[in-house]
Structures are given as C-alpha cells and as structure tokens.
Amino acid sequence: MGRIKKIIVSIQFNKEEIEVGELVAEAKNIYFKYYSDFIKTGLEISPIKLKLNREINKADALPFDGLFGVFADSLPDGWGRLLLDRSLSAKGIALDDVGALDRLAYVGANGMGALIYQPAKGEEIDNNFKLELDEIAKASQQIISGTAIDVLDELVILGGSSGGARPKIVVGYNPVTQHLIADEKMLPKDYQHWLIKFPSSLDLTDVANIEYAYYRMASDAGIEMSECKLFKGKSQKVYFGTKRFDRNGNTRLHMHSAAGIMHDNFRSSSLDYGNLMDCAFRLEKDINAYEKILRLAAFNIFTHNRDDHSKNFSFLMDATGKWKVAPAYDLTFSSSGYGMHSTMVGGESANPTKKHLLELANYFRVKNSANIIEQVQEVVNNWKKYASECGVSRDSKNMIQRAIDRCM
C-alpha cells in the first residue's frame, strides 16, 4: 500500500494555500474527508464524483486504483511516471512499495492545476540553471533506453508531473530574452510557465512542426488554444512548446480532466462527445459549451486526430468556483491503438463523419451546427498551406493530406 498513510490536500490559487481535506490509506482502501472550513467556501473541486459533503468518502477501486479522479489527475502519467519510477528505482526503492499517496507526495506542489499534497518529497533546483533543449532531448532518449542515471534527479524535477508518453518538461520562459529556466512555484518577473515536448523514438522527425501546424489550423477554426510556438535548439532542431493554461502568471487554476471528473478509464473508454457536451454544459451552465465541444469534435474527425481520449479534454475552475472548458491541447495527427477514435461521435468510433456530427449537434440543439462544421472543414481543407508555413516535410504533408481526404 505504500509508506505514506496520510496526505493533506490543499488548493492554491494565489499566495494563500487553503486546506481542502485529507487522504488516508488504510488496509487496501484510500479514504478522503473534506475539512469543515473548506466546505464553508462552497468550492466544488469535483462536482460530479466528489461533491462537498461531511462524509468519509471512498472511491471505487477502478478506474484510478482507489483514488477519486480529482486526485488521480495530479499523478504523473506516461513520461512523467517513467521518470519518477526510474528515479525511485535508482534510489533503491522497490516500486511495489510505492502507493498512490507516496506518488502524490512526490508531486507535492509541482503538479498541474492548483492542488497541493503534503508531505512533499523532492529537491529544489537552482532557478538560475539554464536549460539547453538539445541536451535534454538527448537525455530523454537515454533515459528511455535505460541509461543516464546521473540525469534522473534533474529531469524528474524538470518533468514535473506532466502526463503523456512523449518526453516533456515544464519550464519558465522569458519571451523577450528567449531564456529558459527550470519551472518553479513562483517564477521571476517576465517569465511564463510553459511546457516543451521532445520527440519519442517512434515519432516522425517533424512531429513538432506537425503539431504546430495543427495549432495554427485549430485556432483559425475557432477553437480556443493556449499560445504555442516552436523552440529551437543549437542543432537547429525544433521542439513544440505551449504556454500552460493552468497558470496565469504566478496564479493557478484548478484543472480537472474529463477522465477524472467523470471517472472514465481513458485506456478503454466508452466516452462519447455527447458525454463531453453534457459535462461541459453542467459545468459552464451556458449553451455555448455545446458549440465548443462540437468544434473540437469536428476538428479531431477531419484532421485524423484519433488519440482523442478523455485525458485529452479538461476543465478549469478559478478561485471563485467558476468552471469553463479548458483550451484544447494535444491536437495533432494521430492514430489510436485500434485505429478508431478514442471518443465516439454519436456511438460511432471507427469512421465518424459529418452525418454523425450533425446528429450529435441536433440532439443537443446546437444552433448553426451545419455552419460550425463547415467552418472547420473549410480551414482543414487548407492543410497544405499550414504545413508549408510551419516547416512540415513534403512526405508528412502528403501523408496527412491523404488521411484528411479520407476523413472528409
């Protein structure tokens, strides 16, 4: 079950940390109880599966190993988990002895969103340490192949709790000086919180250019995204970066994935874009939430983004308790393990079409749905223009164009 038996959960939007409640591991179960003072705030950090209450709460064993989704969202996944596991192993810690509360303690105050877990473990890193992207990319590949033990501690701090399988780091970025520093809770003046991805060994060599072209295309299709750019290393290789939407300067926003808020197992999901529409409306309390999800569904279908699983959609809550659909992220050309969309459209996952989108829109009575879908189609039809402007190779440009043609 792990070494740590009790975790204090806090939330921090600005300078003040507000204690939310406590997680306790006992036998094979994990329990959570809200503190009375937090209940008085009226802030619903997980309004579907863990509403404010005075009970001792226990989540089901699945899908998050006994955790409620709101806390599971803080755990590192993919690359972040690989870094953490190898770092623990290098310290002689058996992974079988590491429980969910241990992992949350390692996340501490460094996770995505606004939740903080104590006791926190880990070492501080000198914020004057200047990052060289090529070296980190090289070290990332070395770690995947099982070497470079000497950089594990450094990269596990830089990696934060970022999710996904592609190597990535969170950094402080100064857009005026182009200087990068290790990310920390409070960044110096003029620095912003950014996330930078590195290609995995399975990725196309121009994977960063492709994702940047998708960002440009999605923005023109009316989809809200956080600012993105291509970072260049000394080798002239480029890396895809995005400004973190869970940070606004040094203030934080509470982030909850669709998987976490609805307790969906994103690896074997039965989620439909209709579920996302319903969830978005319940949180935003605004019919415009339907349009946001419809645009995103249309874009993912027409651009062959089939890795559209429930961890790739999120919601944000501010200090007043107001929720909104988070800016879109991880929009790029992709295929899922079974060659189908991870999220269904009106029950269809193999080959959803405009017909399925219209049926979905009609069910939720989305106004001007045909125009919305056509707007997205019109932008995606210009894929080659975006690809050329963003440095996508000719082979990738043509390969993606063939896939887009099949999706139209």
C-alpha positions, -999 to 999 in steps of 0.1 A, spaced: 0 0 0 30 23 3 49 41 30 28 73 34 -6 68 51 -19 103 52 -18 132 28 -31 168 35 -47 182 3 -46 219 -2 -55 242 -31 -36 274 -40 -49 299 -65 -29 329 -54 -4 332 -24 -27 316 1 -29 279 5 -64 266 15 -65 232 32 -92 211 14 -92 178 33 -71 147 39 -65 114 22 -59 83 44 -46 49 33 -59 20 54 -56 -16 45 -63 -17 8 -85 13 7 -80 51 4 -104 74 21 -110 112 17 -127 137 40 -133 174 34 -124 198 62 -153 217 77 -137 251 69 -133 242 33 -169 231 30 -178 266 41 -161 280 10 -186 263 -13 -158 255 -38 -167 222 -57 -133 208 -68 -150 177 -83 -187 185 -87 -198 152 -102 -180 124 -83 -169 141 -51 -193 169 -42 -188 188 -10 -200 166 19 -192 158 55 -188 121 50 -158 98 48 -156 91 11 -142 60 -6 -138 57 -44 -142 25 -63 -110 5 -70 -114 12 -107 -106 32 -127 -80 50 -105 -67 24 -81 -89 36 -53 -84 74 -58 -111 99 -68 -104 112 -102 -97 147 -90 -66 134 -72 -57 109 -99 -54 138 -123 -24 151 -103 -5 119 -107 22 117 -134 13 95 -164 34 82 -193 66 100 -194 63 116 -160 56 83 -144 86 67 -162 109 94 -148 95 91 -113 97 52 -113 133 52 -126 143 78 -101 128 58 -72 144 26 -85 178 44 -87 174 53 -50 168 16 -42 131 20 -36 110 -10 -47 81 2 -69 58 -24 -52 63 -4 -20 52 28 -36 15 36 -32 -8 63 -46 -2 85 -16 35 82 -20 32 93 -56 10 123 -46 36 133 -20 63 133 -47 41 155 -68 38 179 -39 32 215 -51 46 208 -86 16 192 -103 -7 206 -130 -36 226 -117 -39 241 -82 -39 211 -58 -10 206 -34 -1 175 -15 19 173 17 42 158 28 61 166 -4 94 150 -13 120 161 -38 148 185 -41 150 222 -50 167 231 -82 187 262 -88 164 286 -108 194 301 -125 201 268 -142 199 275 -179 183 248 -200 197 235 -233 169 218 -252 192 196 -273 209 182 -242 175 174 -225 162 158 -257 193 136 -258 190 128 -221 153 119 -226 162 93 -252 190 79 -230 165 75 -201 141 57 -224 168 33 -233 177 28 -197 209 48 -191 219 83 -179 212 76 -142 231 108 -134 205 130 -150 174 113 -134 171 136 -105 175 167 -127 149 155 -152 124 143 -127 122 178 -113 121 194 -148 95 168 -159 72 178 -130 40 157 -133 34 162 -170 14 135 -185 16 115 -217 41 93 -233 62 118 -252 91 133 -232 83 167 -219 94 193 -194 78 223 -177 99 254 -177 99 291 -171 102 311 -203 110 347 -209 95 356 -243 117 388 -245 151 373 -238 142 337 -250 157 325 -218 146 292 -202 149 283 -165 136 253 -145 99 258 -136 92 267 -100 62 277 -80 69 314 -82 87 325 -114 108 357 -116 93 387 -133 87 385 -170 88 346 -170 59 325 -180 50 289 -173 55 268 -205 56 231 -214 80 218 -240 77 184 -257 105 162 -271 101 136 -298 100 99 -288 119 73 -308 86 64 -326 77 99 -337 81 114 -371 112 137 -373 89 167 -380 64 159 -352 69 193 -336 62 211 -369 30 190 -375 16 198 -340 24 235 -346 6 234 -379 -24 218 -362 -23 245 -335 -25 272 -362 -52 254 -380 -73 248 -349 -70 284 -339 -83 295 -373 -112 270 -369 -124 289 -339 -110 265 -312 -95 282 -282 -59 271 -276 -32 284 -253 -3 301 -271 21 277 -288 55 281 -305 84 262 -319 116 263 -297 149 258 -315 180 241 -301 216 247 -310 214 218 -335 185 238 -353 161 210 -343 127 224 -332 106 214 -303 69 221 -297 60 242 -268 28 255 -253 20 281 -226 4 264 -196 -33 273 -193 -34 262 -157 -11 292 -148 -18 329 -152 15 345 -141 20 331 -107 -17 324 -100 -30 289 -105 -62 274 -118 -77 242 -107 -76 216 -136 -98 185 -139 -96 162 -169 -127 147 -185 -114 113 -174 -110 124 -138 -143 143 -135 -164 115 -150 -143 86 -137 -137 73 -172 -109 48 -179 -93 66 -208 -74 35 -218 -106 16 -225 -131 44 -227 -167 42 -236 -170 80 -237 -189 99 -264 -186 135 -274 -221 137 -262 -209 130 -227 -184 158 -231 -211 182 -243 -233 173 -213 -204 176 -188 -193 210 -203 -228 224 -201 -232 212 -165 -200 230 -155 -203 261 -176 -241 264 -173 -240 280 -208 -253 265 -240 -222 279 -258 -203 250 -241 -220 227 -267 -205 246 -296 -170 244 -281 -172 206 -279 -188 203 -314 -160 224 -330 -134 202 -313 -151 170 -323 -153 182 -359 -116 192 -359 -105 159 -345 -125 139 -370 -115 159 -401 -78 160 -391 -74 123 -382 -67 131 -345 -78 97 -332 -59 99 -299 -89 120 -286 -92 101 -253 -107 115 -221 -74 127 -206 -70 150 -236 -100 171 -226 -100 192 -194 -119 218 -174 -107 247 -154 -120 263 -122 -109 297 -108 -108 310 -73 -145 320 -73 -156 285 -82 -164 293 -118 -158 265 -143 -150 266 -181 -138 242 -208 -100 244 -208 -82 254 -240 -77 225 -264 -44 206 -263 -26 176 -278 -42 183 -312 -21 166 -338 -22 138 -365 -25 106 -346 -39 71 -346 -52 51 -316 -43 16 -307 -73 1 -325 -73 26 -354 -105 42 -342 -114 74 -324 -109 71 -286 -140 92 -281 -171 82 -301 -194 105 -321 -230 96 -316 -219 60 -309 -195 58 -339 -158 54 -334 -144 36 -365 -154 62 -392 -174 91 -378 -185 115 -405 -202 149 -409 -235 130 -406 -227 118 -371 -216 153 -361 -249 167 -373 -269 140 -354 -249 149 -323 -255 186 -327 -292 181 -334 -296 160 -302 -282 189 -282 -300 215 -303 -268 234 -312 -276 264 -333 -260 269 -367 -244 235 -363 -240 229 -401 -222 263 -404 -199 254 -375 -189 221 -390 -184 236 -425 -162 264 -410 -140 237 -395 -139 217 -428 -130 249 -448 -100 255 -425 -88 219 -426 -91 219 -464 -61 243 -463 -39 218 -445 -11 220 -471 -8 258 -467 -4 255 -429 20 226 -433 42 246 -457 42 276 -434 52 256 -404 80 236 -419 63 202 -422 82 179 -446 67 171 -480 63 134 -471 44 142 -439 23 169 -456 12 145 -484 6 116 -460 -16 137 -437 -34 152 -467 -44 116 -478 -57 109 -443 -77 141 -443 -92 134 -476 -105 101 -463 -120 118 -432 -139 144 -451 
